Amino acid sequence: MATTALVDPDTGLTQAQLAARHGLRVAGERPTLVEYSRRLWAYRHFIAAYANAKLVASYSNARLGQLWQVLTPLTNAAVYYLIFGVVLAQNDSIPNFIGYLTTGLFIFNFTQSAVLAGTQSISGNLGLIRALHFPRASLPLSTTVTQFQQLLASMVVLIGIVLVTGEPLTLKWLMLVPALLLQAVFNAGVVLLVARMGAKASDLKQVMPFIMRTWMYGSGVLYSVSLFERLPGWATTLVQFNPLLVYIELARYALLDQPPLLNESLTQLWLVAAGWALVGGIGGYIYFWRGEQEYGRG
């Protein structure tokens, strides 16, 4: 009686074909952008809780605790006022220089703190990344939320300073809300960008403070923005599209009722602010997502 040899159906298939046949997928495979966004939204409560925990932990060893959220920006403002307001006499040429200076410092510090912390949001959490499976964007986004919470405390102080220095309470103050939200979206995108870069190059955290300091001097934080008018035409145009200068100018217009400088119209400021939020937010998110499968490896 003849016997029929059994043929293995997997014979001759490549590894990729075998995996597809048996429903196997690559460990840590990057999901589609839509699926990744869905998963990230599902982790929104984790992002909020993690951001709150980091905020509390950052001041847990300080005797004054979270009061440093207010004392730190006030101390910085006092030092810069002494140098630029008293020594360099910028307060002679700028109305309400104290309000002008503190507004610039608080708005700039929101981005600076988020970027500096975001640079290490992946490289500084490798243990968590390797132990648990979750959308890695949760970590840099939680950094942005933490800094936004600190910004809210700073805004209470800033509003007090502005009122004490004689600025009237007007409906223009409401413009501060959309300006800060646009800046928060922009910050989130930049944080995602530097988080991926920091995961690849650990030395970035050493370089980033110098980059942010240079950015601060180019954003009219410490002196009148009108000084940029002395630059060549192309340089002045470039400065006008500096996102941090734009967000600072919107905040100053809202709180101090100072007209935009550098021949900028209010409409132009809002368009540039929205454009940077859109480009920065979406671009940073896509850039980070494309490296999702790389984080925590090597």
PEZICOR-V70926 format. One record per run of one state. SS is the DSSP state (H for helix, E for strand, C for the rest). FROM is the first residue (numbers start at 0). LEN is the number of residues. If there is no record, write none. Layout:
# PEZICOR-V70926
SS	FROM	LEN
SS	FROM	LEN
This chain:
# PEZICOR-V70926
C	0	14
H	14	7
C	21	11
H	32	10
C	42	1
H	43	15
C	58	6
H	64	23
C	87	2
H	89	3
C	92	4
H	96	22
C	118	4
H	122	9
C	131	5
H	136	28
C	164	6
H	170	30
C	200	3
H	203	14
C	217	7
H	224	6
C	230	2
H	232	8
C	240	2
H	242	14
C	256	9
H	265	24
C	289	2
H	291	3
C	294	4
